[in-house]
């Protein structure tokens, strides 16, 4: 492991801990828009399945053996790939901003349809411009989300990646020396976790009502 990889993983440690906490007890998780380097690799779950529209991303993730199974498919049509309540949890990390607002709301509804217990989304706080990356046309940003958008849908929202004012559009540290401000950002991530409106990322989680036994 090189120093850059080490620092990047260290910087994501709090996020990974939060993800593990909200997925505790889950036996199966659907990773919606799983990409190439899903955070789900840092969470111990017996069964993980990834779905992504970009075949190249799926192949890269598959080589890393992050998930147990993969589907190359359009997440906007999630309901056509999976039966209702197929997984204990469904997560979508840094994905919903790549959809239009209407498509994003529909994705959330479909994730709630597929999941039995928990739905989790992570997305930037507000709109950040982004074009396609590394030849992937699906990386373009089409929407921006606020905590109020998720709360209207019944989600509890927290803040991650620290104070928004410390990061640029691509989540990098804005100021120099970057190591110092990176430490400041990491501290602020913990301090302002309960105050999502001032943080760079929004972490939205919803515990679904379990069907009552007759």
C-alpha positions in Angstrom: 0.0 0.0 0.0 1.5 3.4 -1.0 1.2 6.6 1.1 -1.5 8.1 -1.1 -3.7 5.1 -0.8 -3.1 4.9 3.0 -4.0 8.6 3.5 -7.1 8.2 1.3 -8.4 5.2 3.3 -7.6 6.9 6.6 -9.6 10.0 5.4 -12.6 7.7 4.7 -12.3 5.8 8.0 -15.2 7.7 9.8 -17.5 7.2 6.8 -16.7 3.5 6.7 -17.4 3.2 10.4 -20.8 4.9 10.0 -21.6 2.7 7.1 -20.7 -0.4 9.1 -22.9 0.8 12.0 -26.0 1.3 9.9 -25.5 -2.0 8.1 -25.0 -4.0 11.3 -27.0 -7.1 11.3 -27.6 -7.0 7.5 -27.0 -10.4 5.9 -27.4 -9.1 2.3 -26.8 -5.7 0.7 -27.5 -4.4 -2.8 -24.9 -1.9 -3.9 -26.7 0.4 -6.4 -24.3 2.1 -8.8 -21.4 0.0 -7.3 -18.6 1.6 -9.4 -15.0 0.5 -9.3 -14.0 0.9 -5.7 -17.1 0.6 -3.5 -17.0 1.5 0.2 -18.8 -1.8 0.8 -15.5 -3.6 0.6 -14.8 -2.2 4.1 -18.1 -3.6 5.5 -18.4 -7.3 6.6 -21.7 -8.6 5.1 -22.2 -12.2 4.2 -23.7 -11.4 0.7 -23.0 -8.3 -1.4 -24.3 -7.7 -4.9 -23.4 -4.8 -7.1 -25.3 -3.3 -10.1 -23.8 -0.7 -12.4 -24.7 0.4 -15.9 -21.0 0.9 -17.0 -19.6 -2.5 -17.8 -16.0 -1.4 -17.4 -16.6 -0.4 -13.8 -18.2 -3.8 -13.1 -15.2 -5.6 -14.5 -12.8 -3.6 -12.4 -14.8 -4.2 -9.3 -15.1 -7.9 -10.1 -11.3 -8.2 -10.3 -11.1 -6.7 -6.8 -13.7 -9.2 -5.6 -15.6 -6.6 -3.7 -19.0 -8.2 -4.2 -20.3 -11.8 -4.4 -22.3 -11.1 -7.6 -22.7 -8.4 -10.2 -25.3 -7.2 -12.7 -24.6 -4.8 -15.6 -27.9 -2.8 -15.7 -29.6 0.5 -15.7 -30.3 1.4 -12.1 -33.2 3.6 -13.2 -34.9 0.3 -13.9 -33.9 -1.3 -10.7 -37.3 -2.9 -10.1 -36.9 -4.9 -13.3 -33.8 -6.7 -12.0 -34.8 -7.6 -8.5 -37.9 -8.8 -6.7 -39.4 -6.9 -3.8 -37.6 -7.3 -0.5 -34.7 -9.2 -2.1 -32.0 -7.7 0.2 -31.8 -6.7 3.8 -30.3 -3.4 2.8 -29.8 -1.3 -0.3 -27.1 1.4 -0.6 -26.2 4.0 -3.2 -22.9 5.9 -2.7 -22.1 9.0 -4.7 -24.7 8.0 -7.4 -28.0 9.9 -7.1 -26.3 13.1 -8.3 -25.8 11.5 -11.7 -29.5 11.3 -12.2 -32.2 14.0 -12.8 -34.2 14.9 -9.7 -37.2 12.9 -11.0 -35.0 9.9 -11.7 -33.4 10.2 -8.3 -36.7 10.1 -6.4 -37.8 7.1 -8.4 -34.5 5.4 -7.6 -35.1 5.9 -3.9 -38.6 4.4 -4.2 -37.2 1.4 -6.0 -34.5 0.9 -3.4 -37.1 1.0 -0.7 -39.0 -1.6 -2.7 -36.0 -3.9 -3.0 -34.8 -3.6 0.6 -36.3 -5.2 3.7 -34.8 -3.1 6.4 -32.4 -0.3 5.5 -31.8 2.2 2.6 -28.7 4.4 2.6 -27.6 7.1 0.2 -24.5 9.3 0.1 -24.4 12.4 -2.1 -22.7 15.8 -2.2 -24.5 18.6 -0.3 -25.9 20.7 -3.2 -25.0 20.7 -6.8 -21.4 20.3 -8.0 -20.5 20.5 -11.7 -18.8 17.4 -13.1 -18.4 16.1 -16.6 -17.6 12.6 -17.7 -14.5 11.0 -16.1 -12.1 8.6 -17.7 -14.4 8.0 -20.6 -17.4 7.2 -18.5 -20.4 9.3 -19.7 -22.4 8.3 -16.7 -20.2 10.4 -14.4 -21.9 13.7 -15.4 -23.7 15.4 -12.5 -27.4 16.1 -13.3 -28.8 17.1 -9.9 -27.9 18.5 -6.4 -29.6 17.4 -3.2 -30.2 19.1 0.2 -31.0 17.5 3.5 -34.6 18.8 3.2 -35.1 16.7 0.1 -34.3 13.5 1.9 -36.2 14.5 5.1 -39.4 15.0 3.0 -39.0 11.3 2.0 -38.7 10.1 5.6 -34.9 9.9 5.9 -32.6 10.9 8.7 -29.7 12.9 7.4 -26.1 13.3 8.7 -23.1 15.1 7.4 -19.8 13.5 6.2 -16.4 14.5 4.9 -16.3 17.5 7.1 -17.1 21.2 6.6 -18.2 22.0 3.1 -16.2 25.2 3.0 -12.9 23.2 3.3 -13.4 21.2 0.1 -13.5 21.9 -3.6 -15.9 20.5 -6.2 -14.1 17.2 -6.3 -14.1 16.8 -2.5 -10.3 17.6 -2.4 -9.0 19.8 0.4 -9.2 23.4 -0.8 -6.4 25.0 1.2 -2.7 24.6 1.7 -0.9 23.0 3.5 -3.4 20.3 2.5 -2.2 17.9 5.3 -3.1 20.4 8.0 -6.4 21.3 6.6 -7.1 17.7 5.9 -6.7 17.0 9.7 -9.0 20.0 10.4 -11.6 18.5 8.0 -11.4 15.1 9.6 -12.0 16.6 13.0 -14.9 18.7 11.7 -16.4 15.5 10.2 -16.9 14.1 13.7 -17.9 17.4 15.3 -20.5 18.3 12.7 -21.9 14.8 11.9 -25.3 15.8 13.3 -25.3 19.1 11.3 -25.4 18.0 7.6 -26.2 21.4 6.2 -22.7 22.6 6.8 -20.9 19.4 5.6 -19.7 18.4 2.2 -21.6 15.2 1.9 -25.1 14.1 3.0 -25.6 10.6 4.5 -29.2 9.7 4.4 -30.6 6.6 6.1 -34.0 5.2 6.4 -35.1 2.2 8.5 -38.0 0.6 6.7 -41.1 -0.7 8.5 -41.0 -4.4 8.7 -44.2 -6.3 7.6 -46.3 -7.3 10.5 -46.6 -11.0 11.1 -50.2 -12.3 11.0 
